[in-house]
Amino acid sequence: MADNFLERHRRDYEERKMTWLRKKKHLPKKNLHHIEKDNEYDS
């Protein structure tokens, strides 16, 4: 294997993870009330 193979892949992974987390924080939060309503009808 090439030198620094694992380090390079780890660095790339961390960059992708940071990008994903930044995008995730800007998404609207889902309302938990709708989930509870769905569960009431199943009972």
N, CA, C and O atoms as a Tripos MOL2 file, in Angstrom:
@<TRIPOS>MOLECULE
protein
  172   171    43     0     0
PROTEIN
NO_CHARGES

@<TRIPOS>ATOM
      1 N           0.8360   -1.1950    0.0000 N.3       1 MET1
      2 CA          0.0000    0.0000    0.0000 C.3       1 MET1
      3 C           0.8750    1.2490    0.0000 C.2       1 MET1
      4 O           2.0430    1.2270    0.3880 O.2       1 MET1
      5 N           0.2730    2.3110   -0.4410 N.am      2 ALA2
      6 CA          0.9970    3.5730   -0.4990 C.3       2 ALA2
      7 C           1.1750    4.1390    0.9120 C.2       2 ALA2
      8 O           0.4100    3.8250    1.8240 O.2       2 ALA2
      9 N           2.1810    4.9630    1.0650 N.am      3 ASP3
     10 CA          2.4120    5.6140    2.3500 C.3       3 ASP3
     11 C           1.2370    6.5310    2.6760 C.2       3 ASP3
     12 O           0.6670    7.1680    1.7900 O.2       3 ASP3
     13 N           0.8830    6.5880    3.9510 N.am      4 ASN4
     14 CA         -0.1790    7.4590    4.4520 C.3       4 ASN4
     15 C          -1.5490    7.1230    3.8810 C.2       4 ASN4
     16 O          -2.4270    7.9860    3.8500 O.2       4 ASN4
     17 N          -1.7480    5.9020    3.4320 N.am      5 PHE5
     18 CA         -3.0340    5.4970    2.8570 C.3       5 PHE5
     19 C          -4.1660    5.6750    3.8750 C.2       5 PHE5
     20 O          -5.1820    6.3040    3.5790 O.2       5 PHE5
     21 N          -3.9810    5.1190    5.0690 N.am      6 LEU6
     22 CA         -5.0250    5.1980    6.0840 C.3       6 LEU6
     23 C          -5.2500    6.6310    6.5570 C.2       6 LEU6
     24 O          -6.3880    7.0500    6.7670 O.2       6 LEU6
     25 N          -4.1730    7.3700    6.7210 N.am      7 GLU7
     26 CA         -4.2960    8.7520    7.1630 C.3       7 GLU7
     27 C          -5.0620    9.5870    6.1420 C.2       7 GLU7
     28 O          -5.8930   10.4180    6.5070 O.2       7 GLU7
     29 N          -4.7770    9.3610    4.8670 N.am      8 ARG8
     30 CA         -5.4530   10.1230    3.8120 C.3       8 ARG8
     31 C          -6.9470    9.7840    3.7720 C.2       8 ARG8
     32 O          -7.7890   10.6710    3.6310 O.2       8 ARG8
     33 N          -7.2640    8.4980    3.8980 N.am      9 HIS9
     34 CA         -8.6690    8.0990    3.8910 C.3       9 HIS9
     35 C          -9.3990    8.6130    5.1230 C.2       9 HIS9
     36 O         -10.5610    9.0110    5.0410 O.2       9 HIS9
     37 N          -8.7270    8.6050    6.2510 N.am     10 ARG10
     38 CA         -9.3400    9.1300    7.4860 C.3      10 ARG10
     39 C          -9.6180   10.6250    7.3440 C.2      10 ARG10
     40 O         -10.6810   11.1040    7.7390 O.2      10 ARG10
     41 N          -8.6650   11.3550    6.7820 N.am     11 ARG11
     42 CA         -8.8400   12.7940    6.5800 C.3      11 ARG11
     43 C         -10.0060   13.0670    5.6320 C.2      11 ARG11
     44 O         -10.8140   13.9600    5.8860 O.2      11 ARG11
     45 N         -10.0970   12.3110    4.5500 N.am     12 ASP12
     46 CA        -11.1970   12.4730    3.5980 C.3      12 ASP12
     47 C         -12.5360   12.1660    4.2560 C.2      12 ASP12
     48 O         -13.5260   12.8630    4.0340 O.2      12 ASP12
     49 N         -12.5510   11.1190    5.0610 N.am     13 TYR13
     50 CA        -13.7780   10.7500    5.7870 C.3      13 TYR13
     51 C         -14.2080   11.8740    6.7190 C.2      13 TYR13
     52 O         -15.3830   12.2390    6.7490 O.2      13 TYR13
     53 N         -13.2750   12.4200    7.4740 N.am     14 GLU14
     54 CA        -13.5980   13.4960    8.4130 C.3      14 GLU14
     55 C         -14.1330   14.7220    7.6750 C.2      14 GLU14
     56 O         -15.0510   15.3790    8.1660 O.2      14 GLU14
     57 N         -13.5790   15.0390    6.5130 N.am     15 GLU15
     58 CA        -14.0680   16.1760    5.7270 C.3      15 GLU15
     59 C         -15.4880   15.9350    5.2450 C.2      15 GLU15
     60 O         -16.3290   16.8310    5.3160 O.2      15 GLU15
     61 N         -15.7610   14.7230    4.7520 N.am     16 ARG16
     62 CA        -17.1240   14.4010    4.3030 C.3      16 ARG16
     63 C         -18.1020   14.4510    5.4660 C.2      16 ARG16
     64 O         -19.2330   14.9130    5.3130 O.2      16 ARG16
     65 N         -17.6720   13.9800    6.6160 N.am     17 LYS17
     66 CA        -18.5220   13.9800    7.8040 C.3      17 LYS17
     67 C         -18.8510   15.4080    8.2340 C.2      17 LYS17
     68 O         -20.0010   15.7070    8.5530 O.2      17 LYS17
     69 N         -17.8610   16.2830    8.2440 N.am     18 MET18
     70 CA        -18.0990   17.6770    8.6220 C.3      18 MET18
     71 C         -19.0780   18.3430    7.6590 C.2      18 MET18
     72 O         -19.9650   19.0830    8.0840 O.2      18 MET18
     73 N         -18.9170   18.0810    6.3670 N.am     19 THR19
     74 CA        -19.8170   18.6520    5.3660 C.3      19 THR19
     75 C         -21.2360   18.1540    5.5950 C.2      19 THR19
     76 O         -22.1870   18.9350    5.5430 O.2      19 THR19
     77 N         -21.3820   16.8710    5.8450 N.am     20 TRP20
     78 CA        -22.6970   16.2820    6.0820 C.3      20 TRP20
     79 C         -23.3410   16.8820    7.3250 C.2      20 TRP20
     80 O         -24.5300   17.2000    7.3140 O.2      20 TRP20
     81 N         -22.5660   17.0400    8.4000 N.am     21 LEU21
     82 CA        -23.1150   17.5900    9.6400 C.3      21 LEU21
     83 C         -23.5450   19.0420    9.4460 C.2      21 LEU21
     84 O         -24.5690   19.4590    9.9860 O.2      21 LEU21
     85 N         -22.7730   19.8140    8.6840 N.am     22 ARG22
     86 CA        -23.1560   21.2000    8.4210 C.3      22 ARG22
     87 C         -24.4800   21.2570    7.6650 C.2      22 ARG22
     88 O         -25.3420   22.0750    7.9880 O.2      22 ARG22
     89 N         -24.6490   20.4030    6.6680 N.am     23 LYS23
     90 CA        -25.9020   20.3770    5.9030 C.3      23 LYS23
     91 C         -27.0550   19.9320    6.7920 C.2      23 LYS23
     92 O         -28.1560   20.4750    6.7080 O.2      23 LYS23
     93 N         -26.8030   18.9510    7.6360 N.am     24 LYS24
     94 CA        -27.8370   18.4030    8.5090 C.3      24 LYS24
     95 C         -28.3720   19.4640    9.4580 C.2      24 LYS24
     96 O         -29.5730   19.4890    9.7300 O.2      24 LYS24
     97 N         -27.5260   20.3270    9.9630 N.am     25 LYS25
     98 CA        -27.9390   21.3520   10.9130 C.3      25 LYS25
     99 C         -28.8860   22.3610   10.2920 C.2      25 LYS25
    100 O         -29.6570   22.9960   11.0120 O.2      25 LYS25
    101 N         -28.8530   22.5290    8.9800 N.am     26 HIS26
    102 CA        -29.6940   23.5160    8.3140 C.3      26 HIS26
    103 C         -31.0390   22.9530    7.8790 C.2      26 HIS26
    104 O         -31.8910   23.6980    7.3940 O.2      26 HIS26
    105 N         -31.2430   21.6500    8.0440 N.am     27 LEU27
    106 CA        -32.5160   21.0610    7.6700 C.3      27 LEU27
    107 C         -33.5710   21.3860    8.7250 C.2      27 LEU27
    108 O         -33.2550   21.4760    9.9110 O.2      27 LEU27
    109 N         -34.8190   21.5620    8.3010 N.am     28 PRO28
    110 CA        -35.8730   21.8160    9.2950 C.3      28 PRO28
    111 C         -36.0890   20.5820   10.1590 C.2      28 PRO28
    112 O         -35.9970   19.4480    9.6890 O.2      28 PRO28
    113 N         -36.3740   20.8270   11.4180 N.am     29 LYS29
    114 CA        -36.5990   19.7150   12.3330 C.3      29 LYS29
    115 C         -37.9890   19.1510   12.0970 C.2      29 LYS29
    116 O         -38.9380   19.8990   11.8610 O.2      29 LYS29
    117 N         -38.1070   17.8330   12.1610 N.am     30 LYS30
    118 CA        -39.4040   17.1960   11.9760 C.3      30 LYS30
    119 C         -40.1870   17.2940   13.2710 C.2      30 LYS30
    120 O         -39.6320   17.2080   14.3670 O.2      30 LYS30
    121 N         -41.4800   17.4750   13.1180 N.am     31 ASN31
    122 CA        -42.3470   17.6070   14.2710 C.3      31 ASN31
    123 C         -42.6550   16.2240   14.8390 C.2      31 ASN31
    124 O         -43.1720   15.3670   14.1220 O.2      31 ASN31
    125 N         -42.3530   15.9990   16.0900 N.am     32 LEU32
    126 CA        -42.5760   14.7010   16.7190 C.3      32 LEU32
    127 C         -44.0540   14.4420   16.9650 C.2      32 LEU32
    128 O         -44.4520   13.2930   17.1540 O.2      32 LEU32
    129 N         -44.8730   15.4820   16.9660 N.am     33 HIS33
    130 CA        -46.3000   15.3380   17.2220 C.3      33 HIS33
    131 C         -46.9510   14.4340   16.1730 C.2      33 HIS33
    132 O         -47.8350   13.6420   16.5000 O.2      33 HIS33
    133 N         -46.5230   14.5490   14.9260 N.am     34 HIS34
    134 CA        -47.0920   13.7270   13.8650 C.3      34 HIS34
    135 C         -46.7770   12.2460   14.0780 C.2      34 HIS34
    136 O         -47.6060   11.3860   13.7810 O.2      34 HIS34
    137 N         -45.6220   11.9590   14.5750 N.am     35 ILE35
    138 CA        -45.2350   10.5760   14.8380 C.3      35 ILE35
    139 C         -46.1200    9.9990   15.9430 C.2      35 ILE35
    140 O         -46.5560    8.8510   15.8580 O.2      35 ILE35
    141 N         -46.3850   10.7970   16.9760 N.am     36 GLU36
    142 CA        -47.2240   10.3300   18.0720 C.3      36 GLU36
    143 C         -48.6480   10.0610   17.5840 C.2      36 GLU36
    144 O         -49.2670    9.0830   18.0030 O.2      36 GLU36
    145 N         -49.1760   10.9220   16.6990 N.am     37 LYS37
    146 CA        -50.5090   10.7220   16.1640 C.3      37 LYS37
    147 C         -50.6030    9.4270   15.3810 C.2      37 LYS37
    148 O         -51.5810    8.6890   15.5030 O.2      37 LYS37
    149 N         -49.5780    9.1470   14.5690 N.am     38 ASP38
    150 CA        -49.5760    7.9210   13.7910 C.3      38 ASP38
    151 C         -49.5960    6.6950   14.7140 C.2      38 ASP38
    152 O         -50.2590    5.7050   14.4070 O.2      38 ASP38
    153 N         -48.9010    6.7520   15.8010 N.am     39 ASN39
    154 CA        -48.8510    5.6270   16.7270 C.3      39 ASN39
    155 C         -50.1980    5.4220   17.4260 C.2      39 ASN39
    156 O         -50.5470    4.2910   17.7620 O.2      39 ASN39
    157 N         -50.9610    6.5010   17.6520 N.am     40 GLU40
    158 CA        -52.2560    6.3860   18.3080 C.3      40 GLU40
    159 C         -53.2310    5.6040   17.4410 C.2      40 GLU40
    160 O         -54.0260    4.8140   17.9500 O.2      40 GLU40
    161 N         -53.1720    5.8250   16.1270 N.am     41 TYR41
    162 CA        -54.1000    5.1520   15.2430 C.3      41 TYR41
    163 C         -53.7770    3.6590   15.1060 C.2      41 TYR41
    164 O         -54.6710    2.8500   14.8550 O.2      41 TYR41
    165 N         -52.5120    3.2990   15.2690 N.am     42 ASP42
    166 CA        -52.1210    1.9010   15.1590 C.3      42 ASP42
    167 C         -52.6240    1.0710   16.3290 C.2      42 ASP42
    168 O         -52.8420   -0.1320   16.1930 O.2      42 ASP42
    169 N         -52.8070    1.7100   17.4750 N.am     43 SER43
    170 CA        -53.1930    0.9670   18.6880 C.3      43 SER43
    171 C         -54.6100    0.4680   18.6360 C.2      43 SER43
    172 O         -55.0750   -0.1710   19.5800 O.2      43 SER43
@<TRIPOS>BOND
     1     1     2 1
     2     2     3 1
     3     3     4 2
     4     3     5 am
     5     5     6 1
     6     6     7 1
     7     7     8 2
     8     7     9 am
     9     9    10 1
    10    10    11 1
    11    11    12 2
    12    11    13 am
    13    13    14 1
    14    14    15 1
    15    15    16 2
    16    15    17 am
    17    17    18 1
    18    18    19 1
    19    19    20 2
    20    19    21 am
    21    21    22 1
    22    22    23 1
    23    23    24 2
    24    23    25 am
    25    25    26 1
    26    26    27 1
    27    27    28 2
    28    27    29 am
    29    29    30 1
    30    30    31 1
    31    31    32 2
    32    31    33 am
    33    33    34 1
    34    34    35 1
    35    35    36 2
    36    35    37 am
    37    37    38 1
    38    38    39 1
    39    39    40 2
    40    39    41 am
    41    41    42 1
    42    42    43 1
    43    43    44 2
    44    43    45 am
    45    45    46 1
    46    46    47 1
    47    47    48 2
    48    47    49 am
    49    49    50 1
    50    50    51 1
    51    51    52 2
    52    51    53 am
    53    53    54 1
    54    54    55 1
    55    55    56 2
    56    55    57 am
    57    57    58 1
    58    58    59 1
    59    59    60 2
    60    59    61 am
    61    61    62 1
    62    62    63 1
    63    63    64 2
    64    63    65 am
    65    65    66 1
    66    66    67 1
    67    67    68 2
    68    67    69 am
    69    69    70 1
    70    70    71 1
    71    71    72 2
    72    71    73 am
    73    73    74 1
    74    74    75 1
    75    75    76 2
    76    75    77 am
    77    77    78 1
    78    78    79 1
    79    79    80 2
    80    79    81 am
    81    81    82 1
    82    82    83 1
    83    83    84 2
    84    83    85 am
    85    85    86 1
    86    86    87 1
    87    87    88 2
    88    87    89 am
    89    89    90 1
    90    90    91 1
    91    91    92 2
    92    91    93 am
    93    93    94 1
    94    94    95 1
    95    95    96 2
    96    95    97 am
    97    97    98 1
    98    98    99 1
    99    99   100 2
   100    99   101 am
   101   101   102 1
   102   102   103 1
   103   103   104 2
   104   103   105 am
   105   105   106 1
   106   106   107 1
   107   107   108 2
   108   107   109 am
   109   109   110 1
   110   110   111 1
   111   111   112 2
   112   111   113 am
   113   113   114 1
   114   114   115 1
   115   115   116 2
   116   115   117 am
   117   117   118 1
   118   118   119 1
   119   119   120 2
   120   119   121 am
   121   121   122 1
   122   122   123 1
   123   123   124 2
   124   123   125 am
   125   125   126 1
   126   126   127 1
   127   127   128 2
   128   127   129 am
   129   129   130 1
   130   130   131 1
   131   131   132 2
   132   131   133 am
   133   133   134 1
   134   134   135 1
   135   135   136 2
   136   135   137 am
   137   137   138 1
   138   138   139 1
   139   139   140 2
   140   139   141 am
   141   141   142 1
   142   142   143 1
   143   143   144 2
   144   143   145 am
   145   145   146 1
   146   146   147 1
   147   147   148 2
   148   147   149 am
   149   149   150 1
   150   150   151 1
   151   151   152 2
   152   151   153 am
   153   153   154 1
   154   154   155 1
   155   155   156 2
   156   155   157 am
   157   157   158 1
   158   158   159 1
   159   159   160 2
   160   159   161 am
   161   161   162 1
   162   162   163 1
   163   163   164 2
   164   163   165 am
   165   165   166 1
   166   166   167 1
   167   167   168 2
   168   167   169 am
   169   169   170 1
   170   170   171 1
   171   171   172 2
@<TRIPOS>SUBSTRUCTURE
     1 MET1         2 RESIDUE 1 A MET
     2 ALA2         6 RESIDUE 1 A ALA
     3 ASP3        10 RESIDUE 1 A ASP
     4 ASN4        14 RESIDUE 1 A ASN
     5 PHE5        18 RESIDUE 1 A PHE
     6 LEU6        22 RESIDUE 1 A LEU
     7 GLU7        26 RESIDUE 1 A GLU
     8 ARG8        30 RESIDUE 1 A ARG
     9 HIS9        34 RESIDUE 1 A HIS
    10 ARG10       38 RESIDUE 1 A ARG
    11 ARG11       42 RESIDUE 1 A ARG
    12 ASP12       46 RESIDUE 1 A ASP
    13 TYR13       50 RESIDUE 1 A TYR
    14 GLU14       54 RESIDUE 1 A GLU
    15 GLU15       58 RESIDUE 1 A GLU
    16 ARG16       62 RESIDUE 1 A ARG
    17 LYS17       66 RESIDUE 1 A LYS
    18 MET18       70 RESIDUE 1 A MET
    19 THR19       74 RESIDUE 1 A THR
    20 TRP20       78 RESIDUE 1 A TRP
    21 LEU21       82 RESIDUE 1 A LEU
    22 ARG22       86 RESIDUE 1 A ARG
    23 LYS23       90 RESIDUE 1 A LYS
    24 LYS24       94 RESIDUE 1 A LYS
    25 LYS25       98 RESIDUE 1 A LYS
    26 HIS26      102 RESIDUE 1 A HIS
    27 LEU27      106 RESIDUE 1 A LEU
    28 PRO28      110 RESIDUE 1 A PRO
    29 LYS29      114 RESIDUE 1 A LYS
    30 LYS30      118 RESIDUE 1 A LYS
    31 ASN31      122 RESIDUE 1 A ASN
    32 LEU32      126 RESIDUE 1 A LEU
    33 HIS33      130 RESIDUE 1 A HIS
    34 HIS34      134 RESIDUE 1 A HIS
    35 ILE35      138 RESIDUE 1 A ILE
    36 GLU36      142 RESIDUE 1 A GLU
    37 LYS37      146 RESIDUE 1 A LYS
    38 ASP38      150 RESIDUE 1 A ASP
    39 ASN39      154 RESIDUE 1 A ASN
    40 GLU40      158 RESIDUE 1 A GLU
    41 TYR41      162 RESIDUE 1 A TYR
    42 ASP42      166 RESIDUE 1 A ASP
    43 SER43      170 RESIDUE 1 A SER
